[in-house]
Amino acid sequence: MSTNDAPSGVGDMDLIGGDVCMDFVNTAGDRAGPQLTERLHSYDDLVTWAERVELVGAERAARLRRVAAEQPVRAFQALEVARSLREAIHRVFTRVPAPHTDLEMLAHSAAAAGAARRLEPTADGGYAFVWPDDDALEQILWPIALTAADLLTSGDRGRVKECANDSCRWLFLDKSKNRSRKWCDMKECGNRAKARRFQARHRGL
């Protein structure tokens, strides 16, 4: 699929996915059209998005940007991996059956993420998984891969839907009680659909 290099907008894009992996998939748009609208143009865009959804704090984000500036080839490679993982996650949730190569990529990414985590004691006497405090540029993808794999293997997999607006097709986790949600955002896509139906009815008069 060709790509439309539209302005990034990751710093203010709508976060309506209901899960971090869904919001990550939605960093690309216009999937039903001939060109994919890409919002991750650089590693800096990836860090900006990760900071926005609170996968990294300001201090770690600054360090990742510094490492990326010092190692641009590694930064570009990490961005390419991020885009590939994003598209694999989209396909495993929208195609039946899910493509085997995409399942393998997600499984490999989730396994690598799980291996990177550490168990450490907490202040209340318990234990918790934590991410290593290092300079790995791929670390932003670790929680995304784990949440995507967890969602895919959970009972909530059937709640993942595509926006009914054909020009949108963003993914979201339908958390409504009767699973009746159709739009990524009622104010945007829902109202546009209503307006199109109204105009179509009046054209038929």
Secondary structure, DSSP 4 states (H G I P E B T S, - for coil): -EEE-----TTT----SSSHHHHHHTTEE-TTSSEEEE---SHHHHHHHHHHTTSS-HHHHHHHHHHHHH-HHHHHHHHHHHHHHHHHHHHHHHSSSPPHHHHHHHHHHHHHHHHH-EEEE-TTS-EEEE---S--GGGGHHHHHHHHHHHHTSGGGGGEEE-S-TTT--EEE--STTS----S-IIIIIHHHHHHHHHHHHHT-
